[in-house]
Amino acid sequence: MHVHNVEDYLNEAIESIINQDLNFKDNIQLVLINSDSIDNSKKISLDYQAKYPENVICESCESEFSFDAYNFGLEYASGQYVNFMDPNDILSRNLISKVLKSFKKFDVDIVTVPVEYLELRKKYPLKFKFKDDNDDVIDLKKYNTFVQLDVSTAFIKRDSIGDLKFDNQSGLSEALFINHLLINDNKYALLKDTTYFIRDEVETYENLSKEDILNFFNNFCLKLIDYSIEKYSAVPKFIQNTILYYIQFIVQINDINRIFKISSEQDEFWNNFMDILSYIGMNEIDSNKTLSSGIKNFLKFVKNDDFHVEVKGNEVYIKSGNDILNVVHKRKIWFDIVEIKNGFLNISGSFTSSCDKKYLSVEAVKSGNNIKTIYEAKNVEYRNTYRETKSYLSIPWDFTYSFDFKIPIAKNESFSLFFRTIYQEGDNRAVMNNEVTGRYYLDLSDYGNYFRKDNHILLLKRNVFYLRPESYIRAIAYELKVYIKLFVSHLPLMAKLKTILFRFICFILYPFYKNKKIWLFSDRLDLSGDNGEHFFRYAMTRKDDVRKYFVIESGCKDYERLKETYGKNVVEFGSAKHKIQYAFAKKLMQSQISPSTYNPFHEGKPRRFAGLGLGDVYFLQHGVNRYDMSSWVTKFDKRLSLILTVSDVDYNEFTSDHYNYDSEIVQELGYPRFDNLTNENLKKQIVIMPTWRNNIKTANQLVNSEYYTRFNGLLNNERLIEHAKKTGYDIILKPHPLMYKFINVFNVNDYVKVDNVTKHHDILCDSALMITDYSSVAFDFVYLKKPVIYYQYGGGKDHHFDISTVIKDDGSMEFGEIVDNEERLIDKIIEYMDNDCEMEEIYQKRVDDFYKYTDKNNSKRVYDWIYEH
């Protein structure tokens, strides 16, 4: 085991070895090779050596690289079998005994074990190997897709290793090592009833350097190829599949020319790439179990050096040589939005293929009253999302044609509507009747294939929409068919019965609730205090025909607080009452944008309850928009009826083309929570409120990050703390919810109070100075004309937004000094403490110029607009 800065996980890993059902003292030797750790890893290792001197060997190695540590550790390994365990991982209790039985039962040099991830929500890419009906001994000549990628999940006979060493030139030294052994023997045994639990980081490929890629080509791919040819005069198919597994991460580089900048470097890349690909057969590309169909097709195209379109009548084929890459007329049209609103049927969707979208269009054909009308879709772009054209190695490959329709509906109108895709390139034209389907968040599904809205019924049946005037008899017929489809489905029996019962209740209640104005308000599921709560408080003061409810999880403190004040108007998220209210709500007021915060059917069930819960969603915002948010404030899966803004800057951003929202949806009305901001209870208090880094998922990632180094240093800065004591200022750390999850990892000075209880609103009102990096709460703070300092080190490169997505505002949204080092930060904080934390005039003027409204009437403006829209 290579040990380097893993104090958070090392005890758990070692204990999983010691506590095997096979006696540790009698059967297991543990060799711990320590690199120069700066944490307690070495001490932990030495403690185990002291406790088990006969079993644990603890040695030091100067190199930080695992391949050097493994080579060094092999010199001490005296057991019959060897495993190179990662110190972040855990063995299930019966793993080693199962491995030993397998070695005794089968004549193999290697036994591999199944993997589950401890923290990442993803599927292990080789899980297919461990199915019950697979052989216990894998002959790689037969099962050539059953590749082995690492040594940590493999147990190896020590004698079979011989003089083989881990290659220190390859970034994939472990994969090279295990496959060198497999080339020699071509088989291994696999276990199916035990588990190796792994902590692993998501593979990244956009950050690969030129040296990384060439090293991969020369010191992994070509070494495996050369050794195979030396051994067999050919490259075994399982080695081809192993190389393909790793090749996919190179292929997915969007812009390879950004890495290989000049033509001679690009030639070198492509010569290497094509050389390696020449050893890989088309059948291996086709049968590989770890590649997506898009990557398979791209590799076929590269090998064939051919791409062409064949049109046969109304059939369109994209081909490379004789290989069919896409059958375009068989691709589906996917719907994102189907809604009836303000006298229009609004439909949004997309169509994806390898056909350049400039040659495609989508049409809707409306038929009714003996009149046929053809509507051509508006082509829309969704940049920064998966709807962008996907390029492989700088070659555009997967094209998504996203579209919108706005089809007028006359009173009592009946019509049918079907869709067709048009391919037009030069004289080649094809009219394709593609199948249509809906994404999981659509208000129509295979179960609930109709809905009622604004005195109309819309039905989707066999790729055609049918719009009819609302009729109770017609609705009964449609709903009964839904029950039949649910009952004959593959859903569990109780799920079927519960779904049918709930839908039946809603159907019976529909005439009574149809015209009721029900509004639901919410912030986070487990935390209130944002625009949702502040707007709800105001809404409860308005006396009108609207029924208003605040939705929140019952287990949190805010539920009890709100319940005490508003009683039955506070509703438990996911309760039967909430589900009924959601089914008939006309409007949903949200400070969070995710449907999981307001839709009780969102997690795994939306398709069963499709057609219920058609309320319009009003995004009250969580924070002022300073970054391009088009990657997640997406029209196609959010279906918003309002995006609230506070200034010309964020208004102009949301009305720009790449968001695709109608301009009337974006309104510059001000945030409700701003109405309640006040300096009445101002204290001598400094609040530190950094954002989080989305790439940090584990404590180990945190302690090895610059984010941790910077803020842990700030929270322990002696000069800051001494001056705060001297001037009577308290220091408060108000952690981001994801930061608080790891709060015990931080070494916070006793003088600094970690506050996870006080409402953000109250801390913002009470504090005299804020230290943040990028948090949007700074906009609330400076609204009160109090100073803020932005601690933005490293040019902002560690923020989870790409720094290039910052909205260009010529400094209009910089309301304080931007500082990139701790010493200057402390100087500035002390300067403010000595000046009663008074905001400089230049920043006060920016505040005045930025906010459109400071009149404390934001809630009224927002309420009046929503009531009318």
Salt bridges, closest charged atoms under 4 A:
GLU12 OE1 - ARG199 NH2 3.28
ASP47 OD2 - LYS43 NZ 3.12
GLU64 OE1 - HIS4 NE2 3.94
GLU116 OE2 - LYS127 NZ 2.55
GLU119 OE2 - ARG199 NE 3.19
ASP135 OD2 - LYS142 NZ 3.95
ASP136 OD1 - LYS192 NZ 3.37
ASP167 OD2 - LYS223 NZ 2.34
ASP185 OD1 - LYS187 NZ 3.14
ASP193 OD2 - LYS98 NZ 2.96
GLU203 OE1 - LYS122 NZ 3.28
GLU206 OE1 - ARG258 NH2 3.29
GLU265 OE2 - LYS210 NZ 2.67
ASP286 OD1 - LYS300 NZ 2.70
ASP306 OD2 - HIS308 ND1 2.79
GLU310 OE2 - HIS308 NE2 3.19
GLU310 OE2 - LYS319 NZ 3.53
ASP336 OD1 - ARG387 NH2 2.74
ASP336 OD1 - ARG439 NH1 2.73
GLU339 OE1 - ARG639 NH1 3.49
GLU363 OE1 - ARG420 NE 2.81
GLU381 OE1 - LYS357 NZ 2.94
ASP404 OD2 - LYS635 NZ 2.63
GLU413 OE2 - LYS366 NZ 3.13
ASP443 OD2 - ARG639 NH2 3.56
GLU470 OE2 - ARG452 NH1 3.93
GLU470 OE1 - LYS514 NZ 2.94
GLU479 OE2 - ARG503 NE 3.14
ASP526 OD1 - ARG524 NE 3.73
ASP530 OD2 - HIS622 ND1 2.62
ASP530 OD1 - ARG673 NH1 2.46
GLU533 OE2 - ARG537 NH2 3.18
GLU533 OE1 - ARG561 NH2 2.98
ASP544 OD1 - LYS548 NZ 3.08
ASP545 OD2 - LYS517 NZ 3.11
ASP558 OD1 - ARG561 NH2 3.36
ASP558 OD2 - LYS759 NZ 2.27
ASP628 OD2 - ARG383 NH2 2.67
ASP628 OD2 - HIS658 NE2 3.63
ASP637 OD1 - LYS638 NZ 3.12
GLU653 OE2 - HIS658 NE2 3.60
ASP662 OD2 - LYS406 NZ 3.91
GLU706 OE2 - ARG710 NE 3.04
GLU722 OE2 - LYS725 NZ 3.96
ASP766 OD2 - LYS683 NZ 3.65
ASP773 OD2 - ARG693 NH2 2.85
ASP780 OD2 - ARG673 NE 2.39
ASP798 OD2 - ARG693 NE 2.96
GLU814 OE2 - ARG626 NH2 3.65
GLU817 OE2 - ARG824 NE 3.06
GLU817 OE1 - LYS828 NZ 3.57
GLU823 OE1 - ARG719 NH2 3.02
ASP827 OD1 - ARG719 NH2 2.91
GLU831 OE2 - LYS828 NZ 3.19
ASP834 OD1 - HIS723 NE2 2.83
GLU840 OE2 - LYS828 NZ 2.90
ASP848 OD1 - LYS785 NZ 2.65
ASP849 OD2 - LYS845 NZ 2.83
ASP855 OD1 - ARG861 NH2 2.91
ASP864 OD1 - ARG542 NH2 2.83
ASP864 OD2 - LYS860 NZ 2.95
